[in-house]
Amino acid sequence: MGYEVGHTKTHCSTRNDRLRALGNSVVPQVVEAIGYAIRSVP
């Protein structure tokens, strides 16, 4: 997803919090699709 190794360890205290943070991430392909959808609206 583009995160650096150990990124969540510095921002989340527990393993459960780290997994939750990654689960709430948005992959770049989804953002791209949303951008194209917005641009296609007249």
mmCIF file of the N, C-alpha and C atoms, coordinates in Angstrom:
data_MODEL
# 
_entry.id   MODEL 
# 
loop_
_atom_site.group_PDB 
_atom_site.id 
_atom_site.type_symbol 
_atom_site.label_atom_id 
_atom_site.label_alt_id 
_atom_site.label_comp_id 
_atom_site.label_asym_id 
_atom_site.label_entity_id 
_atom_site.label_seq_id 
_atom_site.pdbx_PDB_ins_code 
_atom_site.Cartn_x 
_atom_site.Cartn_y 
_atom_site.Cartn_z 
_atom_site.occupancy 
_atom_site.B_iso_or_equiv 
_atom_site.pdbx_formal_charge 
_atom_site.auth_seq_id 
_atom_site.auth_comp_id 
_atom_site.auth_asym_id 
_atom_site.auth_atom_id 
_atom_site.pdbx_PDB_model_num 
ATOM 1   N N  . MET A 1 1  ? 0.809   -1.198 0.000   1.00 0.00 ? 1  MET A N  1 
ATOM 2   C CA . MET A 1 1  ? 0.000   0.000  0.000   1.00 0.00 ? 1  MET A CA 1 
ATOM 3   C C  . MET A 1 1  ? 0.848   1.256  0.000   1.00 0.00 ? 1  MET A C  1 
ATOM 4   N N  . GLY A 1 2  ? 2.120   1.077  -0.068  1.00 0.00 ? 2  GLY A N  1 
ATOM 5   C CA . GLY A 1 2  ? 2.981   2.237  -0.114  1.00 0.00 ? 2  GLY A CA 1 
ATOM 6   C C  . GLY A 1 2  ? 3.522   2.678  1.234   1.00 0.00 ? 2  GLY A C  1 
ATOM 7   N N  . TYR A 1 3  ? 3.230   1.911  2.276   1.00 0.00 ? 3  TYR A N  1 
ATOM 8   C CA . TYR A 1 3  ? 3.755   2.261  3.598   1.00 0.00 ? 3  TYR A CA 1 
ATOM 9   C C  . TYR A 1 3  ? 5.198   1.820  3.722   1.00 0.00 ? 3  TYR A C  1 
ATOM 10  N N  . GLU A 1 4  ? 5.975   2.584  4.463   1.00 0.00 ? 4  GLU A N  1 
ATOM 11  C CA . GLU A 1 4  ? 7.345   2.193  4.771   1.00 0.00 ? 4  GLU A CA 1 
ATOM 12  C C  . GLU A 1 4  ? 7.304   1.069  5.801   1.00 0.00 ? 4  GLU A C  1 
ATOM 13  N N  . VAL A 1 5  ? 8.334   0.248  5.821   1.00 0.00 ? 5  VAL A N  1 
ATOM 14  C CA . VAL A 1 5  ? 8.412   -0.836 6.797   1.00 0.00 ? 5  VAL A CA 1 
ATOM 15  C C  . VAL A 1 5  ? 8.401   -0.244 8.199   1.00 0.00 ? 5  VAL A C  1 
ATOM 16  N N  . GLY A 1 6  ? 7.519   -0.738 9.061   1.00 0.00 ? 6  GLY A N  1 
ATOM 17  C CA . GLY A 1 6  ? 7.440   -0.274 10.439  1.00 0.00 ? 6  GLY A CA 1 
ATOM 18  C C  . GLY A 1 6  ? 6.600   0.982  10.638  1.00 0.00 ? 6  GLY A C  1 
ATOM 19  N N  . HIS A 1 7  ? 5.949   1.459  9.581   1.00 0.00 ? 7  HIS A N  1 
ATOM 20  C CA . HIS A 1 7  ? 5.166   2.703  9.659   1.00 0.00 ? 7  HIS A CA 1 
ATOM 21  C C  . HIS A 1 7  ? 4.126   2.655  10.780  1.00 0.00 ? 7  HIS A C  1 
ATOM 22  N N  . THR A 1 8  ? 3.357   1.584  10.847  1.00 0.00 ? 8  THR A N  1 
ATOM 23  C CA . THR A 1 8  ? 2.281   1.538  11.842  1.00 0.00 ? 8  THR A CA 1 
ATOM 24  C C  . THR A 1 8  ? 2.804   1.352  13.264  1.00 0.00 ? 8  THR A C  1 
ATOM 25  N N  . LYS A 1 9  ? 4.016   0.825  13.408  1.00 0.00 ? 9  LYS A N  1 
ATOM 26  C CA . LYS A 1 9  ? 4.561   0.641  14.751  1.00 0.00 ? 9  LYS A CA 1 
ATOM 27  C C  . LYS A 1 9  ? 4.804   1.977  15.436  1.00 0.00 ? 9  LYS A C  1 
ATOM 28  N N  . THR A 1 10 ? 5.064   3.024  14.655  1.00 0.00 ? 10 THR A N  1 
ATOM 29  C CA . THR A 1 10 ? 5.325   4.326  15.256  1.00 0.00 ? 10 THR A CA 1 
ATOM 30  C C  . THR A 1 10 ? 4.035   5.099  15.532  1.00 0.00 ? 10 THR A C  1 
ATOM 31  N N  . HIS A 1 11 ? 2.936   4.700  14.927  1.00 0.00 ? 11 HIS A N  1 
ATOM 32  C CA . HIS A 1 11 ? 1.685   5.441  15.068  1.00 0.00 ? 11 HIS A CA 1 
ATOM 33  C C  . HIS A 1 11 ? 0.618   4.708  15.873  1.00 0.00 ? 11 HIS A C  1 
ATOM 34  N N  . CYS A 1 12 ? 0.785   3.398  16.073  1.00 0.00 ? 12 CYS A N  1 
ATOM 35  C CA . CYS A 1 12 ? -0.208  2.605  16.801  1.00 0.00 ? 12 CYS A CA 1 
ATOM 36  C C  . CYS A 1 12 ? 0.489   1.821  17.901  1.00 0.00 ? 12 CYS A C  1 
ATOM 37  N N  . SER A 1 13 ? -0.177  1.720  19.041  1.00 0.00 ? 13 SER A N  1 
ATOM 38  C CA . SER A 1 13 ? 0.480   1.085  20.185  1.00 0.00 ? 13 SER A CA 1 
ATOM 39  C C  . SER A 1 13 ? 0.335   -0.435 20.216  1.00 0.00 ? 13 SER A C  1 
ATOM 40  N N  . THR A 1 14 ? -0.792  -0.965 19.790  1.00 0.00 ? 14 THR A N  1 
ATOM 41  C CA . THR A 1 14 ? -0.988  -2.412 19.870  1.00 0.00 ? 14 THR A CA 1 
ATOM 42  C C  . THR A 1 14 ? -1.102  -3.019 18.473  1.00 0.00 ? 14 THR A C  1 
ATOM 43  N N  . ARG A 1 15 ? -0.874  -4.317 18.401  1.00 0.00 ? 15 ARG A N  1 
ATOM 44  C CA . ARG A 1 15 ? -0.984  -5.023 17.113  1.00 0.00 ? 15 ARG A CA 1 
ATOM 45  C C  . ARG A 1 15 ? -2.392  -4.884 16.559  1.00 0.00 ? 15 ARG A C  1 
ATOM 46  N N  . ASN A 1 16 ? -3.374  -4.979 17.411  1.00 0.00 ? 16 ASN A N  1 
ATOM 47  C CA . ASN A 1 16 ? -4.765  -4.850 16.978  1.00 0.00 ? 16 ASN A CA 1 
ATOM 48  C C  . ASN A 1 16 ? -5.022  -3.477 16.348  1.00 0.00 ? 16 ASN A C  1 
ATOM 49  N N  . ASP A 1 17 ? -4.485  -2.421 16.953  1.00 0.00 ? 17 ASP A N  1 
ATOM 50  C CA . ASP A 1 17 ? -4.624  -1.078 16.395  1.00 0.00 ? 17 ASP A CA 1 
ATOM 51  C C  . ASP A 1 17 ? -3.922  -0.960 15.047  1.00 0.00 ? 17 ASP A C  1 
ATOM 52  N N  . ARG A 1 18 ? -2.752  -1.616 14.917  1.00 0.00 ? 18 ARG A N  1 
ATOM 53  C CA . ARG A 1 18 ? -2.019  -1.570 13.644  1.00 0.00 ? 18 ARG A CA 1 
ATOM 54  C C  . ARG A 1 18 ? -2.817  -2.255 12.541  1.00 0.00 ? 18 ARG A C  1 
ATOM 55  N N  . LEU A 1 19 ? -3.379  -3.414 12.840  1.00 0.00 ? 19 LEU A N  1 
ATOM 56  C CA . LEU A 1 19 ? -4.176  -4.133 11.840  1.00 0.00 ? 19 LEU A CA 1 
ATOM 57  C C  . LEU A 1 19 ? -5.428  -3.342 11.475  1.00 0.00 ? 19 LEU A C  1 
ATOM 58  N N  . ARG A 1 20 ? -6.037  -2.709 12.433  1.00 0.00 ? 20 ARG A N  1 
ATOM 59  C CA . ARG A 1 20 ? -7.222  -1.885 12.172  1.00 0.00 ? 20 ARG A CA 1 
ATOM 60  C C  . ARG A 1 20 ? -6.865  -0.702 11.270  1.00 0.00 ? 20 ARG A C  1 
ATOM 61  N N  . ALA A 1 21 ? -5.715  -0.078 11.511  1.00 0.00 ? 21 ALA A N  1 
ATOM 62  C CA . ALA A 1 21 ? -5.278  1.053  10.690  1.00 0.00 ? 21 ALA A CA 1 
ATOM 63  C C  . ALA A 1 21 ? -5.031  0.615  9.252   1.00 0.00 ? 21 ALA A C  1 
ATOM 64  N N  . LEU A 1 22 ? -4.407  -0.532 9.067   1.00 0.00 ? 22 LEU A N  1 
ATOM 65  C CA . LEU A 1 22 ? -4.171  -1.037 7.710   1.00 0.00 ? 22 LEU A CA 1 
ATOM 66  C C  . LEU A 1 22 ? -5.475  -1.431 7.044   1.00 0.00 ? 22 LEU A C  1 
ATOM 67  N N  . GLY A 1 23 ? -6.395  -1.965 7.798   1.00 0.00 ? 23 GLY A N  1 
ATOM 68  C CA . GLY A 1 23 ? -7.691  -2.358 7.242   1.00 0.00 ? 23 GLY A CA 1 
ATOM 69  C C  . GLY A 1 23 ? -8.506  -1.170 6.797   1.00 0.00 ? 23 GLY A C  1 
ATOM 70  N N  . ASN A 1 24 ? -8.265  -0.004 7.378   1.00 0.00 ? 24 ASN A N  1 
ATOM 71  C CA . ASN A 1 24 ? -8.995  1.205  7.002   1.00 0.00 ? 24 ASN A CA 1 
ATOM 72  C C  . ASN A 1 24 ? -8.292  1.987  5.897   1.00 0.00 ? 24 ASN A C  1 
ATOM 73  N N  . SER A 1 25 ? -7.192  1.467  5.390   1.00 0.00 ? 25 SER A N  1 
ATOM 74  C CA . SER A 1 25 ? -6.443  2.151  4.340   1.00 0.00 ? 25 SER A CA 1 
ATOM 75  C C  . SER A 1 25 ? -7.187  2.068  3.013   1.00 0.00 ? 25 SER A C  1 
ATOM 76  N N  . VAL A 1 26 ? -6.879  2.995  2.140   1.00 0.00 ? 26 VAL A N  1 
ATOM 77  C CA . VAL A 1 26 ? -7.445  3.007  0.794   1.00 0.00 ? 26 VAL A CA 1 
ATOM 78  C C  . VAL A 1 26 ? -6.294  2.840  -0.185  1.00 0.00 ? 26 VAL A C  1 
ATOM 79  N N  . VAL A 1 27 ? -6.387  1.818  -1.033  1.00 0.00 ? 27 VAL A N  1 
ATOM 80  C CA . VAL A 1 27 ? -5.316  1.578  -1.996  1.00 0.00 ? 27 VAL A CA 1 
ATOM 81  C C  . VAL A 1 27 ? -5.387  2.609  -3.122  1.00 0.00 ? 27 VAL A C  1 
ATOM 82  N N  . PRO A 1 28 ? -4.243  2.937  -3.728  1.00 0.00 ? 28 PRO A N  1 
ATOM 83  C CA . PRO A 1 28 ? -4.216  3.958  -4.777  1.00 0.00 ? 28 PRO A CA 1 
ATOM 84  C C  . PRO A 1 28 ? -5.168  3.699  -5.941  1.00 0.00 ? 28 PRO A C  1 
ATOM 85  N N  . GLN A 1 29 ? -5.399  2.439  -6.283  1.00 0.00 ? 29 GLN A N  1 
ATOM 86  C CA . GLN A 1 29 ? -6.294  2.127  -7.399  1.00 0.00 ? 29 GLN A CA 1 
ATOM 87  C C  . GLN A 1 29 ? -7.723  2.580  -7.114  1.00 0.00 ? 29 GLN A C  1 
ATOM 88  N N  . VAL A 1 30 ? -8.157  2.496  -5.872  1.00 0.00 ? 30 VAL A N  1 
ATOM 89  C CA . VAL A 1 30 ? -9.498  2.946  -5.513  1.00 0.00 ? 30 VAL A CA 1 
ATOM 90  C C  . VAL A 1 30 ? -9.588  4.464  -5.632  1.00 0.00 ? 30 VAL A C  1 
ATOM 91  N N  . VAL A 1 31 ? -8.574  5.161  -5.173  1.00 0.00 ? 31 VAL A N  1 
ATOM 92  C CA . VAL A 1 31 ? -8.547  6.623  -5.269  1.00 0.00 ? 31 VAL A CA 1 
ATOM 93  C C  . VAL A 1 31 ? -8.570  7.045  -6.732  1.00 0.00 ? 31 VAL A C  1 
ATOM 94  N N  . GLU A 1 32 ? -7.826  6.347  -7.565  1.00 0.00 ? 32 GLU A N  1 
ATOM 95  C CA . GLU A 1 32 ? -7.808  6.653  -8.997  1.00 0.00 ? 32 GLU A CA 1 
ATOM 96  C C  . GLU A 1 32 ? -9.192  6.476  -9.611  1.00 0.00 ? 32 GLU A C  1 
ATOM 97  N N  . ALA A 1 33 ? -9.871  5.385  -9.286  1.00 0.00 ? 33 ALA A N  1 
ATOM 98  C CA . ALA A 1 33 ? -11.214 5.137  -9.813  1.00 0.00 ? 33 ALA A CA 1 
ATOM 99  C C  . ALA A 1 33 ? -12.194 6.217  -9.360  1.00 0.00 ? 33 ALA A C  1 
ATOM 100 N N  . ILE A 1 34 ? -12.092 6.638  -8.121  1.00 0.00 ? 34 ILE A N  1 
ATOM 101 C CA . ILE A 1 34 ? -12.962 7.705  -7.611  1.00 0.00 ? 34 ILE A CA 1 
ATOM 102 C C  . ILE A 1 34 ? -12.674 9.006  -8.354  1.00 0.00 ? 34 ILE A C  1 
ATOM 103 N N  . GLY A 1 35 ? -11.405 9.303  -8.579  1.00 0.00 ? 35 GLY A N  1 
ATOM 104 C CA . GLY A 1 35 ? -11.034 10.509 -9.314  1.00 0.00 ? 35 GLY A CA 1 
ATOM 105 C C  . GLY A 1 35 ? -11.595 10.512 -10.721 1.00 0.00 ? 35 GLY A C  1 
ATOM 106 N N  . TYR A 1 36 ? -11.495 9.384  -11.428 1.00 0.00 ? 36 TYR A N  1 
ATOM 107 C CA . TYR A 1 36 ? -12.054 9.301  -12.776 1.00 0.00 ? 36 TYR A CA 1 
ATOM 108 C C  . TYR A 1 36 ? -13.562 9.469  -12.749 1.00 0.00 ? 36 TYR A C  1 
ATOM 109 N N  . ALA A 1 37 ? -14.229 8.894  -11.750 1.00 0.00 ? 37 ALA A N  1 
ATOM 110 C CA . ALA A 1 37 ? -15.683 9.029  -11.641 1.00 0.00 ? 37 ALA A CA 1 
ATOM 111 C C  . ALA A 1 37 ? -16.072 10.479 -11.418 1.00 0.00 ? 37 ALA A C  1 
ATOM 112 N N  . ILE A 1 38 ? -15.344 11.181 -10.585 1.00 0.00 ? 38 ILE A N  1 
ATOM 113 C CA . ILE A 1 38 ? -15.648 12.596 -10.314 1.00 0.00 ? 38 ILE A CA 1 
ATOM 114 C C  . ILE A 1 38 ? -15.412 13.422 -11.573 1.00 0.00 ? 38 ILE A C  1 
ATOM 115 N N  . ARG A 1 39 ? -14.332 13.162 -12.279 1.00 0.00 ? 39 ARG A N  1 
ATOM 116 C CA . ARG A 1 39 ? -14.036 13.939 -13.486 1.00 0.00 ? 39 ARG A CA 1 
ATOM 117 C C  . ARG A 1 39 ? -15.053 13.696 -14.597 1.00 0.00 ? 39 ARG A C  1 
ATOM 118 N N  . SER A 1 40 ? -15.699 12.544 -14.608 1.00 0.00 ? 40 SER A N  1 
ATOM 119 C CA . SER A 1 40 ? -16.653 12.234 -15.676 1.00 0.00 ? 40 SER A CA 1 
ATOM 120 C C  . SER A 1 40 ? -18.018 12.903 -15.473 1.00 0.00 ? 40 SER A C  1 
ATOM 121 N N  . VAL A 1 41 ? -18.260 13.454 -14.302 1.00 0.00 ? 41 VAL A N  1 
ATOM 122 C CA . VAL A 1 41 ? -19.531 14.144 -14.033 1.00 0.00 ? 41 VAL A CA 1 
ATOM 123 C C  . VAL A 1 41 ? -19.498 15.519 -14.698 1.00 0.00 ? 41 VAL A C  1 
ATOM 124 N N  . PRO A 1 42 ? -20.527 15.806 -15.508 1.00 0.00 ? 42 PRO A N  1 
ATOM 125 C CA . PRO A 1 42 ? -20.532 17.112 -16.211 1.00 0.00 ? 42 PRO A CA 1 
ATOM 126 C C  . PRO A 1 42 ? -20.705 18.297 -15.315 1.00 0.00 ? 42 PRO A C  1 
# 
